[in-house]
C-alpha cells in the first residue's frame, strides 16, 4: 500500500477551558468568560475566523472609519469580551491585552466592573447592534415643542383670527418593563410607555439608562409602532426603581411583565 493511499490524521484543536472543539464553545456556559479569551490568546487566527462566521464586528479594526452604508449591522450584541475590548480601545489601548485576565477575575461581576470603568473613564462605546438613527425622534420632539408653544400662545389669548385652539388629548401614563431573552446567557430589558410620561424625551431617557447601567441603550419602534427603550442586560427591578425615583413616575403607573404575568411595581 502506497503512502499516498493512506489517510493522514487531521489535527483537531480542543478548547483549553471546556475541552471541546472551539466551533462549539459558544453553546457552553463559560464561552464569554473562559473559552473565548483562551482561544483569542492561543489561536488568534481561528478566533478571528469563528468570530467572522458569527457575524461579530472586529472592534479592533478600522471599522469606525467606514460609512453606515458600508458597515452591516451585526447579528448579535457584543460579547462581554468585545465590550471590554472596545472600552479599552477607546480609553486605554495599552490595557487591551489585560482583557482575558480581567474577565476571569470579575466572572459573574461584569456589571460592577463596567460601572467602575465608566465612573473612572467615561461612557462606553456604543454597541453597533443597538445603534439606531434617532433623527426622526428629534424632529418629532421639535414638532411637539412647537405645538406646545403655539398652544400656550392660544391660552394667553393671542389667538389668530379664524384659527381654533388645538385640543390636547390627555394620555394616561403607563410604563411596562419586560425582559427579553436572546439566548441562554444574554438578555435585554425592554421599557414601554415612557413616551406617555409628560415632559420627557426618549432619547434623553435612553442616555440616562445607558449611564446608569453602563451599557447600550437605544430607542426602537415595536412591532405595533410603539416606542421602546432597549437596555442591554437584565435590569427590570432597577429600571423600575429609576423610573419612579428619577423620572417621577408614580409607582402605581409602573408595571413589571414577568413572561406575561404583569404586576404593579408598587
C-alpha positions in Angstrom: 0.0 0.0 0.0 1.5 3.3 -1.0 1.8 6.3 1.3 -0.5 8.3 -0.9 -3.4 5.9 -0.3 -3.1 6.2 3.5 -5.4 8.7 5.1 -3.4 11.3 7.0 -4.6 12.2 10.5 -6.4 15.6 10.9 -5.2 17.9 13.7 -8.1 18.9 15.9 -7.9 21.8 18.3 -9.6 21.4 21.7 -10.5 24.3 23.9 -8.2 24.5 26.9 -11.1 25.6 29.2 -14.1 23.3 28.3 -12.3 20.5 26.4 -14.5 20.6 23.2 -13.6 21.9 19.7 -13.8 25.8 19.7 -16.6 25.6 17.0 -19.0 24.5 19.7 -17.7 26.6 22.7 -20.2 29.3 22.2 -23.0 27.0 23.2 -21.4 26.4 26.6 -22.0 28.4 29.8 -18.4 29.7 30.0 -17.9 30.9 26.5 -17.5 34.6 27.2 -15.5 34.4 30.4 -13.2 31.5 29.7 -13.3 29.8 26.3 -13.3 32.9 24.0 -10.4 34.7 25.9 -8.4 31.4 25.8 -9.0 30.9 22.0 -8.0 34.5 21.2 -4.8 34.2 23.2 -3.7 30.8 22.0 -5.2 30.5 18.5 -5.9 34.1 17.2 -6.4 33.1 13.5 -9.1 30.5 14.4 -10.6 33.0 16.8 -10.9 35.6 14.0 -12.3 33.0 11.6 -15.0 31.9 14.0 -15.8 35.4 15.0 -16.4 36.4 11.4 -18.7 33.3 10.9 -20.8 34.5 13.9 -21.2 37.9 12.2 -19.5 39.8 15.0 -17.6 43.0 14.1 -13.9 43.4 14.7 -13.8 46.2 17.3 -10.0 46.4 17.0 -10.1 47.2 13.3 -10.8 50.5 11.4 -14.5 49.9 11.0 -15.2 53.2 12.7 -13.9 55.0 9.5 -16.4 53.2 7.3 -19.7 54.8 6.4 -23.0 53.4 7.8 -23.8 52.1 4.3 -20.6 50.1 4.3 -21.0 48.6 7.8 -23.7 46.0 8.1 -25.5 45.6 11.4 -24.2 42.6 13.4 -26.5 39.7 14.1 -25.9 39.8 17.9 -24.8 42.2 20.6 -21.1 42.3 21.6 -19.9 39.6 23.9 -18.5 40.6 27.2 -15.0 40.3 25.8 -15.9 42.6 22.9 -17.5 45.2 25.1 -14.4 45.4 27.3 -12.0 45.4 24.4 -13.9 48.2 22.7 -13.9 50.1 26.0 -10.1 49.8 26.5 -9.5 50.6 22.8 -11.3 53.9 23.4 -9.6 54.9 26.6 -6.6 52.7 27.4 -5.4 50.8 24.3 -2.3 49.6 26.2 -4.6 47.5 28.5 -6.4 45.6 25.8 -4.1 42.6 26.5 -5.4 42.5 30.1 -9.0 41.8 29.0 -9.0 38.0 29.3 -7.5 38.2 32.8 -10.0 40.8 33.9 -12.9 38.8 32.7 -11.7 35.8 34.6 -11.1 37.9 37.7 -14.6 39.5 37.6 -16.5 36.5 36.3 -20.1 37.0 37.4 -19.4 40.6 38.4 -19.1 42.2 35.0 -21.7 44.8 35.6 -19.8 46.1 38.7 -16.6 46.2 36.6 -18.2 48.3 33.9 -19.8 50.6 36.4 -16.4 51.3 37.9 -14.8 51.8 34.5 -17.5 54.2 33.3 -17.1 56.2 36.5 -13.3 56.4 36.0 -13.0 57.0 32.3 -16.4 57.9 30.8 -19.3 56.3 28.9 -19.0 53.0 27.0 -18.6 52.9 23.2 -22.0 52.1 21.6 -22.6 48.5 20.5 -23.3 48.5 16.7 -26.1 46.1 17.4 -28.1 48.7 19.3 -27.1 51.7 17.0 -30.0 53.5 15.6 -30.8 56.7 13.7 -32.8 58.8 16.1 -33.2 61.8 13.7 -36.9 61.1 13.3 -37.3 61.1 17.0 -35.6 64.5 17.3 -37.7 66.0 14.6 -40.8 64.6 16.3 -39.7 66.2 19.6 -39.2 69.6 17.9 -42.7 69.4 16.4 -44.2 68.6 19.8 -42.3 71.6 21.4 -43.6 73.8 18.6 -47.2 72.7 19.0 -46.9 73.1 22.8 -45.6 76.7 22.3 -48.5 77.5 19.9 -51.0 76.1 22.5 -49.5 78.3 25.2 -50.0 81.4 23.0 -53.6 80.4 22.4 -54.2 80.0 26.2 -52.7 83.5 26.7 -55.4 85.0 24.5 -53.2 85.6 21.4 -55.3 83.5 19.0 -55.1 84.2 15.3 -58.4 85.1 13.8 -60.3 82.1 12.4 -57.9 79.5 13.9 -59.3 77.2 16.6 -57.2 76.3 19.6 -55.8 72.8 19.3 -57.5 70.2 21.5 -54.9 68.5 23.6 -55.7 64.8 24.3 -54.7 63.6 27.7 -52.6 60.4 27.6 -52.7 58.0 30.6 -49.2 57.3 31.9 -48.5 53.6 31.9 -44.9 52.2 31.8 -44.3 48.4 31.3 -40.9 46.8 31.9 -40.1 43.5 30.3 -37.1 41.1 30.0 -36.4 39.7 26.6 -34.2 36.6 26.4 -31.8 36.4 23.4 -30.2 33.1 24.3 -29.2 31.2 27.5 -26.9 33.9 28.8 -27.9 37.1 27.1 -31.0 39.3 27.8 -32.2 42.8 27.3 -34.6 44.9 29.3 -37.4 46.5 27.3 -39.2 49.6 28.6 -42.6 50.5 27.0 -44.7 53.6 27.7 -42.0 56.2 28.6 -43.5 58.3 25.8 -46.7 58.6 27.9 -44.8 60.4 30.7 -45.2 64.2 30.2 -42.1 66.3 29.6 -39.6 63.5 28.7 -37.7 62.9 25.5 -37.0 59.3 24.9 -33.5 60.0 23.5 -32.5 61.6 26.8 -34.1 58.9 28.8 -32.2 56.2 26.9 -28.9 58.1 27.6 -29.7 58.2 31.3 -30.3 54.4 31.3 -27.1 53.8 29.4 -25.1 55.8 32.0 -26.9 54.1 35.0 -26.4 50.6 33.8 -23.0 51.0 32.0 -24.2 49.5 28.7 -26.0 50.2 25.4 -29.5 51.7 25.5 -31.5 52.9 22.4 -35.0 53.8 21.2 -36.7 51.4 18.8 -40.1 51.0 17.2 -42.0 47.9 18.3 -44.0 45.6 16.1 -47.1 47.7 16.5 -45.3 51.0 16.1 -45.0 51.7 19.8 -41.8 53.3 21.1 -39.5 51.0 23.1 -36.3 51.7 25.0 -34.0 48.6 24.9 -31.3 48.3 27.5 -28.5 45.7 27.4 -28.7 43.3 30.3 -31.4 42.2 32.8 -32.2 45.2 35.0 -36.0 45.0 35.4 -36.2 45.9 39.1 -33.5 48.6 38.9 -35.1 50.2 35.9 -38.5 50.3 37.7 -36.9 52.0 40.7 -35.1 54.5 38.4 -38.4 55.3 36.5 -40.1 56.1 39.8 -37.3 58.0 41.6 -35.5 59.8 38.7 -38.4 60.4 36.3 -41.0 60.9 39.0 -43.5 58.4 37.6 -46.0 57.1 40.2 -45.3 53.6 41.2 -48.9 52.7 40.5 -48.3 53.5 36.8 -45.2 51.2 36.5 -45.7 47.5 35.8 -43.3 44.6 35.6 -44.0 42.0 32.9 -42.7 38.5 34.0 -43.3 36.5 30.9 -46.9 37.7 30.5 -47.6 38.0 34.2 -48.0 41.8 34.7 -47.8 43.1 38.2 -47.7 46.7 39.6 -44.3 47.9 40.8 -46.0 49.3 43.9 
